[in-house]
Amino acid sequence: MPAHAITVLMIEDNPIHARLIQNLLDASDLTYDLLTADSLAKGIERLDQGKIDVVLLDLVLPDSAEIATLESVRAAAPDIPIIVLTSLDDVSLAAKAVEAGAQDYLIKTDVNSMLLARSIHYAIERFRALSGEWDAPMFRLAQQQFLKAAQIMGLDDNIRERLLFPQRTHVVTLPFRRDEYNLVETVFGYRVQHLLTMGPTKGGIRYHEDVNLGETSALAMWMTWKCALMNLPFGGAKGGVRIDPTELSRRELQRLTRRYTSEIINIIGPDKDIPAPDMGTDEQVMAWIMDTYSQQAGYTVPGVVTGKPVVLGGSLGRKEATGRGLVYLIEAAAKHIGLSLNEASAVVQGFGNVGSNTVRFLEEDGVKVVAVSDVTTGIYNANGLSLQSLIDYIAENRFLKGYPEGDEVSNEELLELPCDILAPAALQNQITGENADRVTCKMLAEGANGPTTLEADEILNNKGVFILPDVLGNAGGVTVSYFEWVQDTQNYMWSLKEINNRLHEILLDAFERTVARSVGDNIDMRTAALIEGINRVTQAKLLRGVFP
Ligand code: NAD
């Protein structure tokens, strides 16, 4: 705990509660000065005078109630961490509070002096980091989901605090030369390792103009739960470069990739951290990373990345594994909800690796795919689209814009089209509190990471939509990446049949465990999947203990 005195402003109208909270603070090892206010107006007045380190906020005050209280305090003091300390044991209010910027949500009856002191300490520490690069909506979503699962499962507070932030983050700026020789660009790159407890870390590398530390950390955290849910011996990681790769020539992409690899070379390796493709990267990018790493090592190291070309030690079936895995799960979910696939229709957002392969395997199952999209447009045809024709068009025109065999729709309209299966396979934050009411599918099959906000989750769950959450839905990719790593380690190649059978077995096992938990504990599928993953990580952490 910090040695210097912390100035705490407690906004609390109930004098008995105020006294109890002060007693808890007195009994803690915190050195603090306490200021109090018994209404929102007085609290804001005190905040205006400055020099407050943290706010303890009751949500129900004489002049304000619930989330509006938090919003008013946050608006008055955006630079001060707020801990909600309330009597309202309400999971959805807690989620809203985190969304609105609260650093923690504590329930008065559950709090003790140590927990309160730690919460204050961590809130201040986290807020310092957040005011840097961390504050991305995606990171807040990942934290909200984790905190919801933690609250429902009653997670050990030591573990909860440890997992809320990644274990290692590596932020770099790196130069690369444009084709115009005198022009050197400097861009930001990241590699985040969320959890080193389970074995090496594993996760993709994203090239996109929105990449930042918070987004990369969210993706790394989700990788932890995904690997744990699949029982893979990895912790979660993710990397990325903040750049639009579609604007780069192939030579520029290669130079950027090699320099980024050099910048992260000390923290990756087959026994340390194994990257793979994600949005904006592909087999070729993995080949360049593998080559750059191998040049430094002095010998060929295929196991440093997965998702590389088969001729370089890649695995059969890896390229299409995420889409194939998603469709294996859609088949299982369809059986579970009594949906006949050869009479079903589907809409797929995104037509890159995950989206196009999802369309491919859905088509093989007899599903009518009525709409697809990419960054340029959506295409809708109520009679069904032909995968081959879409692929031929993209091969020639790079993007879907102008595709003739359907009507153009926007990406927002696409999500609201009538269909049985909706598969977001592009970006995060697509289905939100704003549009979830208008989403009409029976099943939401998440290929993308983080496509659905917590608010939208609640709306869809209430509407009875069956959700295959991202940590389950798109886990086919990392599962075959695991197979690739095993094959590289053993110098032994498996057949495609072997790979697909093993993939099917692992995904189905995770699906059945998630459904059983969801039904047994009467919780939504996402929270059930997260709890499965968090439980495994918790067991491992408790068994390993804390060093020293
Ligand atoms: P990709 O780069 O191959 O394809 C992305 C697709 O999304 C492209 O068609 C692009 O045009 C489209 N897109 C981009 N911006 C869009 C926008 N604003 N609206 C609509 N479409 C847009 O990427 P990918 O590897 O297929 O990854 C897609 C998603 O799946 C990401 O969320 C990624 O994290 C997730 N994922 C990928 C893998 C994998 O193995 N590649 C594994 C697990 C999860």
Residues whose N, C-alpha, C, O or C-beta is under 5 A from the ligand:
A	BS01	NAD	P277 D278 M279 G280 T322 G350 F351 G352 N353 V354 G355 S373 D374 V375 N411 A425 A426 L427 G447 A448 N449 N474 G477
